[in-house]
Amino acid sequence: MTSLILPNYDGGTREYSLGDAPRWNRPAAPLTSRRAYAAAHVIPEVTADNTSGAPARLDWDATLAYRHELWSYGLGVADAMDTAQRGMGLDWDATQQLIKRTGVEAASVVSSGAAAIAGKTVRDLVACGAGTDQLDLETLPSGPGGLQAVLDAYREQIAVVTEAGPKVILMASRALAAVADGPDDYLHVYSTLLQEADRPVILHWLGTMFDPALAGYWGSDDVAAATDTFLSLIQAHADKVDGVKVSLLDAAHEVALRAALPAGVCLYTGDDFNYPELIDGDGAHHSDALLGIFAAIYPAASAALQSYDAGDPVRARAILDSTRDLGKHIFSAPTFYYKTGIAFLSWLNGRQPGFQMVGGLHSGRSVVHLARTFELADRAGLITNPALAAFRMSDFLRINGVGA
């Protein structure tokens, strides 16, 4: 049994012994009981600048290999999302390359006929965010000119995703939040885009705990009023909406919203605190998943979905519950730094050569926070190579002065 000394929040230390390597099985057939996308992060070149404001230079081999790993567990990939550091280091030039390359890789997986994704399409395997982050908010005009700039920016990004083959996710827009003057402006922009869409898209509602710049989205700081606007949009264009991803970390709101959605429109939970009960459902409805935490817990998430497929919801729920403490910790306040924990686990498990993130975001969490991430991941059976993880964790602690 491997053990090491971990730091405590009170300034002390403790000895921690790792568990045995887990045994998670990849699915032998496509997952069918729930739709699930893991929102994957990106892996930069370790020798790139990787500081705030520097152009993103990605390690394409490692970044795309991570997506193949997720697909091998039967999960779809949600790409070019906030997990991939949209608005926090991943610039539009790099994002375009990510969307195009992921589309090519997804097509290769589809054509391979792998058991876990047999019969799936590229759109089943990958959905990509289309937003407006190529705009400079400081020079964005107000009024109708600003709304037109937002529309044109969305159209540019939608075209890139559509041409690459993935499903389009209409991401929440900082630019729209900055120029919109009430609900009607949101309805104008989104209705126009949905009318123009050639295939159903996913609508993304991201809360301020993930991005403070999105305050007042859908035209109101009142969640009930914003929800009414959101629902009116969906009801008017239900044939163009595949589903909605809601990331408000409010389980009661999500349950009420999914019950109010038109038939055929999915609710992809984005609640990284309450996903076990939301995915499990209430007997009448369940949530599907488009989750950042799934990029950290994907072997367990896949096992849970396999259990739902096998008619064993009790085991499925137990597996999801076993990962809840890790999810709550990774997504603890300030929530917008959750990406750091996902990249840290990726590095511990040997999925990337160094603990680096574009924009310098690897410094977004404390040493003690990451040590707790390590411990909770181990307890959930998500340290896939304990010897490697212990070696890397020990090096990380020593370099950061723990036990020096």
C-alpha positions in Angstrom: 0.0 0.0 0.0 1.4 3.4 -1.0 1.2 6.2 1.5 2.3 9.9 1.5 2.1 13.0 3.7 -0.7 15.4 2.8 -1.2 18.9 4.1 -4.2 20.0 6.1 -6.1 23.3 5.9 -5.0 24.1 9.5 -1.3 24.1 8.5 -0.5 20.6 9.7 0.0 17.3 7.8 -1.4 13.8 7.9 -0.4 10.5 6.5 -2.7 9.1 3.8 -2.6 5.6 2.3 -4.0 5.1 -1.2 -6.4 2.4 -2.1 -5.9 -0.3 -4.7 -6.2 0.4 -8.4 -9.9 0.4 -9.4 -11.4 -1.9 -11.9 -13.8 0.0 -14.2 -15.2 -1.8 -17.2 -15.6 -0.1 -20.6 -19.0 -0.7 -22.1 -19.5 -3.5 -24.6 -22.3 -1.7 -26.3 -23.5 1.9 -26.6 -25.0 3.5 -23.6 -28.7 4.1 -24.1 -30.6 4.9 -20.9 -29.2 8.4 -20.6 -27.5 10.8 -23.0 -24.2 11.9 -21.6 -21.5 14.3 -22.7 -18.3 14.8 -20.6 -17.1 18.4 -21.0 -13.4 17.9 -21.7 -10.5 20.2 -20.8 -7.6 21.1 -23.1 -3.9 20.2 -22.5 -1.3 22.8 -23.4 2.2 22.3 -24.5 4.3 22.3 -21.4 6.9 24.6 -23.0 4.3 27.1 -24.2 4.0 30.5 -22.5 0.8 29.4 -20.6 0.4 32.8 -18.9 -2.6 35.1 -18.8 -3.1 36.7 -22.2 -0.7 34.5 -24.1 -2.0 32.7 -27.2 -3.0 29.1 -26.4 -0.6 26.4 -27.8 -2.2 23.0 -27.3 -0.6 19.6 -27.0 -2.7 18.1 -29.7 -1.7 14.5 -29.2 -2.6 14.6 -25.5 -5.7 16.7 -25.9 -7.2 14.4 -28.6 -6.1 11.3 -26.8 -8.1 12.5 -23.8 -11.2 12.6 -26.0 -10.5 9.1 -27.3 -10.3 8.0 -23.7 -13.8 9.5 -23.0 -15.3 7.9 -26.1 -13.9 4.5 -25.1 -16.1 4.6 -22.1 -19.2 5.3 -24.2 -19.5 8.9 -23.3 -19.9 11.8 -25.7 -17.6 14.7 -25.5 -18.7 18.3 -25.1 -15.9 20.3 -26.5 -14.8 24.0 -26.8 -16.9 24.7 -23.6 -16.0 26.6 -20.5 -14.2 23.4 -19.2 -11.8 23.9 -22.2 -11.2 27.4 -20.8 -13.3 29.4 -23.2 -13.1 32.9 -21.9 -10.2 31.9 -19.6 -7.2 31.4 -21.8 -8.4 29.5 -24.9 -8.6 32.0 -27.7 -10.8 31.8 -30.8 -7.9 30.8 -33.1 -7.1 27.8 -30.9 -10.8 27.0 -30.4 -11.4 26.7 -34.1 -8.6 24.2 -34.4 -9.9 22.3 -31.4 -13.4 22.0 -33.0 -12.1 21.0 -36.4 -9.6 18.4 -35.0 -12.1 16.9 -32.6 -14.6 16.6 -35.4 -12.1 14.6 -37.5 -11.2 12.4 -34.5 -14.9 11.7 -33.8 -15.5 10.8 -37.5 -12.6 8.3 -37.2 -14.1 6.7 -34.1 -17.5 6.4 -35.8 -16.0 4.7 -38.8 -14.0 2.3 -36.6 -17.2 0.7 -35.4 -15.9 0.4 -31.8 -18.3 -1.5 -29.6 -18.9 1.4 -27.2 -20.2 3.7 -29.9 -21.6 1.3 -32.5 -24.3 3.0 -34.5 -23.5 6.5 -33.1 -23.0 9.6 -35.3 -20.4 12.3 -35.0 -23.1 14.5 -33.4 -23.7 11.8 -30.8 -20.0 11.7 -30.0 -19.2 15.4 -29.9 -21.1 18.6 -29.4 -19.1 21.9 -29.5 -19.7 25.3 -28.1 -20.5 28.2 -30.4 -20.2 31.6 -28.8 -19.1 35.1 -29.3 -15.7 35.2 -27.6 -13.9 36.5 -30.7 -15.5 39.9 -30.0 -13.7 42.6 -28.1 -16.1 43.7 -25.4 -14.3 47.1 -25.0 -15.1 48.1 -28.6 -18.5 46.5 -28.8 -21.1 49.0 -29.9 -24.3 49.5 -27.9 -27.8 49.1 -29.1 -28.8 47.5 -32.4 -25.2 47.6 -33.6 -24.1 45.5 -30.7 -26.8 43.0 -31.2 -25.9 42.7 -34.8 -22.2 42.1 -33.9 -23.4 39.4 -31.5 -25.5 37.7 -34.1 -22.6 37.8 -36.7 -20.1 36.4 -34.1 -22.5 33.5 -33.3 -23.0 32.8 -37.0 -19.3 32.6 -37.6 -18.8 30.1 -34.8 -21.9 28.1 -35.7 -20.5 27.7 -39.2 -17.2 26.4 -37.9 -18.9 23.8 -35.7 -21.4 22.8 -38.4 -18.7 22.3 -41.1 -16.7 20.2 -38.7 -19.6 17.9 -38.0 -20.4 18.1 -34.2 -23.7 19.2 -32.7 -23.9 22.9 -32.0 -24.1 24.2 -28.4 -25.2 27.8 -28.3 -23.1 29.0 -25.4 -24.1 31.9 -23.1 -22.5 35.1 -24.4 -20.7 37.7 -22.4 -21.2 40.1 -25.3 -24.9 39.6 -25.4 -25.1 40.1 -21.6 -23.3 43.4 -22.1 -25.4 44.8 -24.9 -28.9 43.3 -24.3 -31.5 45.7 -22.9 -34.0 43.2 -21.6 -35.6 39.9 -22.5 -36.7 41.0 -26.0 -33.1 41.4 -27.1 -32.3 37.8 -26.0 -35.3 36.5 -27.7 -34.4 38.4 -30.9 -30.9 37.0 -31.0 -31.7 33.4 -30.1 -34.8 33.2 -32.2 -32.9 34.4 -35.2 -30.2 31.8 -34.7 -32.7 29.0 -34.1 -34.6 29.9 -37.2 -31.4 29.7 -39.2 -30.2 26.4 -37.7 -30.2 23.5 -40.1 -30.3 20.9 -37.2 -31.4 21.0 -33.6 -29.0 22.6 -31.2 -28.3 22.6 -27.4 -29.0 25.8 -25.5 -26.6 26.6 -22.7 -27.6 28.6 -19.6 -24.5 29.2 -17.4 -24.9 30.8 -14.0 -22.8 33.5 -12.5 -21.0 31.1 -10.2 -19.3 29.9 -13.4 -19.0 33.3 -15.0 -19.9 36.5 -13.2 -20.1 38.4 -16.5 -23.3 36.6 -17.3 -25.3 38.3 -14.6 -28.9 39.1 -15.7 -28.9 36.5 -18.5 -32.2 36.2 -20.3 -32.9 39.7 -19.3 -33.4 39.5 -15.6 -31.5 38.8 -12.3 -34.7 37.1 -11.1 -34.3 33.4 -12.0 -38.1 32.9 -12.3 -38.4 35.7 -14.7 -35.4 34.6 -16.7 -36.8 31.0 -16.8 -40.1 32.3 -18.2 -38.1 34.0 -21.1 -36.0 30.9 -21.6 -39.1 28.6 -21.8 -40.9 30.9 -24.1 -38.0 30.7 -26.5 -37.9 26.9 -26.4 -41.6 26.5 -26.8 -41.6 28.7 -29.8 -38.7 26.8 -31.5 -39.0 23.3 -30.0 -38.2 21.6 -33.3 -34.8 23.4 -33.3 -33.8 22.5 -29.7 -32.2 19.2 -29.1 -31.9 20.0 -25.4 -30.9 22.6 -22.8 -27.9 22.5 -20.6 -28.5 24.3 -17.3 -25.7 25.2 -14.9 -27.2 27.0 -12.0 -26.4 24.5 -9.3 -30.1 24.6 -8.2 -31.6 21.1 -8.3 -35.2 22.2 -7.5 -35.1 24.7 -10.4 -33.8 22.0 -12.8 -36.5 19.5 -11.8 -39.2 22.1 -12.4 -37.7 23.2 -15.7 -37.3 19.7 -17.1 -41.0 19.0 -16.3 -42.0 22.1 -18.2 -40.0 21.4 -21.4 -41.8 20.4 -24.6 -41.8 16.8 -25.5 -38.6 15.7 -27.2 -36.4 18.4 -25.6 -33.8 17.0 -23.3 -32.5 18.6 -20.1 -28.7 18.0 -19.9 -27.9 18.7 -16.3 -24.9 21.0 -15.7 -25.3 20.7 -11.9 -22.0 19.3 -10.7 -23.3 19.2 -7.1 -26.6 17.4 -7.5 -26.1 15.3 -10.6 -26.6 11.9 -8.9 -30.3 12.5 -8.1 -30.9 14.6 -11.2 -29.6 11.8 -13.5 -31.4 9.2 -11.4 -34.7 11.1 -11.8 -37.9 11.3 -9.9 -39.9 8.5 -11.6 -41.5 10.8 -14.1 -38.5 12.5 -15.6 -34.7 12.3 -15.4 -31.9 14.6 -16.6 -29.4 13.6 -19.2 -25.8 14.9 -18.6 -23.5 17.5 -20.1 -21.1 17.8 -17.2 -17.6 19.1 -16.4 -17.3 16.6 -13.5 -17.8 13.7 -16.0 -14.4 14.6 -17.4 -12.9 13.8 -14.0 -15.1 10.8 -13.0 -15.7 9.3 -16.5 -14.9 5.6 -15.6 -17.4 5.8 -12.7 -19.9 7.8 -14.7 -19.8 5.2 -17.5 -20.2 2.3 -15.0 -23.3 4.1 -13.5 -24.8 4.5 -17.0 -24.1 0.9 -17.8 -26.0 -0.1 -14.6 -29.0 2.0 -15.7 -28.9 0.2 -19.0 -28.7 -3.2 -17.2 -31.8 -2.3 -15.2 -30.0 -1.8 -11.9 -30.8 1.8 -10.9 -29.8 1.2 -7.3 -26.2 0.3 -8.2 -26.1 3.2 -10.7 -27.2 5.7 -8.1 -24.7 4.3 -5.6 -21.8 4.8 -8.0 -22.8 8.3 -8.8 -23.3 9.1 -5.1 -19.7 7.8 -4.4 -18.3 10.6 -6.6 -20.4 13.4 -5.1 -17.9 14.6 -2.5 -15.3 14.9 -5.2 -17.6 16.9 -7.4 -18.6 19.3 -4.6 -14.9 19.8 -3.8 -13.7 20.4 -7.4 -16.6 22.8 -8.0 -16.4 24.6 -4.7 -16.2 28.4 -4.6 -14.8 30.1 -6.5 -16.5 27.7 -8.9 -15.0 29.1 -12.1 -11.6 27.6 -11.0 -13.1 24.0 -11.2 -11.1 23.4 -14.4 -7.9 23.3 -12.3 -9.0 20.2 -10.4 -9.9 18.4 -13.6 -6.6 19.1 -15.2 -4.8 18.1 -11.9 -6.5 14.7 -11.9 -5.7 14.3 -15.6 -2.0 14.8 -14.8 -2.0 12.5 -11.8 -3.5 9.8 -13.9 -0.9 10.2 -16.6 -3.2 11.7 -19.2 -0.9 14.7 -19.7 2.8 15.2 -19.3 2.7 18.2 -17.0 0.4 20.0 -14.7 0.0 23.0 -17.0 -3.1 24.9 -18.2 -3.5 27.7 -20.8 -3.7 31.1 -19.3 -1.8 30.1 -16.2 -4.9 28.6 -14.7 -3.0 25.8 -13.0 -2.4 28.3 -10.2 -6.2 28.7 -9.7 -6.3 26.3 -6.7 -4.2 26.0 -3.5 -1.9 23.2 -2.7 -4.2 22.1 0.1 -7.2 22.1 -2.2 -5.5 19.9 -4.7 -4.2 17.5 -2.0 -7.9 17.1 -1.0 -8.8 16.6 -4.6 -6.2 13.8 -4.8 -7.6 12.1 -1.6 -11.3 12.3 -2.7 -10.5 11.0 -6.1 -8.7 8.0 -4.6 -11.7 7.3 -2.3 -14.0 7.4 -5.3 -11.8 4.9 -7.2 -10.6 7.5 -9.7 -6.9 7.2 -9.2 -6.3 4.7 -12.0 -2.5 4.2 -11.4 -1.9 4.7 -7.7 1.9 4.3 -8.0 2.2 7.0 -10.7 -0.3 9.3 -8.9 1.6 9.0 -5.6 4.9 9.7 -7.3 3.5 12.8 -9.0 1.7 14.0 -5.9 4.8 13.6 -3.8 6.8 15.7 -6.3 4.1 18.3 -6.5 4.0 18.7 -2.7 7.8 18.8 -2.4 8.2 21.4 -5.1 5.5 23.5 -3.3 7.3 23.3 0.0 5.2 20.7 1.8 7.5 18.8 4.1 10.5 20.8 3.1 
